[in-house]
């Protein structure tokens, strides 16, 4: 399922305040990335699992009902790739990655250019730390939808896990151009810095993400982690 996107939360007043603060001298690379565009677009789709904040908060019985319903839809239209992805995503919510992958792969076989199938395959592979597979699927998704930041973000995450930091940074810069101010993109930028031992830079980036969304739990946990490393 290519889930519905939440409306972009825009904060033009905050953007104006930031522009007043910014000097015209040199920025750190991550500051340039974050401040590339003034309008802030916050929040990832509630349906795509990128960070723990965005996993749908559904009870088991609700997921079970959704699973039954989506199975019925697939039985009625077994060759519809969108229904296959929708069913796969429900399995993913249930914690059944094997069946989720099965449905996503079926969707991909039904339509070799179906973006959502590749994206969701990358998401599951990423969760399972199958980094090469995740990178392959995210790269294909990015080719199919070059201006969609989600596949670029997943590419960056896979590159980071593979310790290909230059490539991760390049993918994040692309993602930021299409979704400026997104907390997941900023957070991943912090992880790239942290993984390279640049703790002060990572700390500043995590704080920056919290300035956009003070409730962003991954960044809060990351700051606690940085604090413990500095002891």
Phi, psi and omega in degrees: 000128171272098191293157178292141178273141173289150176302145179291133176271118184248140181229075183296330181292320178295320179300318180297317179299320181294320182297328179291328182283331190284129176274167181269003178280188188291141175258158164291155185301323183287330176294319178299322181295313184292322187265015184299321180233140185286324183285129182264127177245104189254145174098128174269164177306140176292342184269330180272127180273104173249307175238164186300337181297332192255008174288129182307134180270080182243145177280161184301321182291327178292319178295321179298318178294319179296321180296314179300316180297314182291327175297320179297318179297319180292323177297325180284324182224074186293343182259016178266109183296329180294323178289326177295317179293321178299316177295318178300320180293325177295320175299321179299316177299326181285346182091012181259081183293328182298312179288329175298313179298320180301315181290320179296319179293323176297317178300318180296321179290329178288326180215104185296344181246027181272105187305312186299329179295313180294318181299313183288330171298317179299321181297313180294315179299322178297315179300326181271005181059032172269076196293321179295318178294318179299317180296318180298314181290320179295323179296318177296317179299319180295327177290324181285328180224077189296343181255012177265120188289336186298316179292326177293322177296318178293324174301313181300318180296317179295316177301317180298314181296332177272006179063030177258074192290326178297315179293322178298316179298317180297318179294323178292323177298321177294314180300320181295327179296326182267341180217068183295141178079005180290130185295327178294319179295315179296316180300315179298324176300320177296321178296322177300316178294315182298317181297337178267006178082011180269074191292320180294317178296316178299317180301315180297322180291317178298320178297323179297319179296324179288337176290337176272325180214097183296346182262006185289100188298319179303322180289322178298313179296323181295320179295321175297321179294317178297319179300318180292327179290332183276355181286000000 
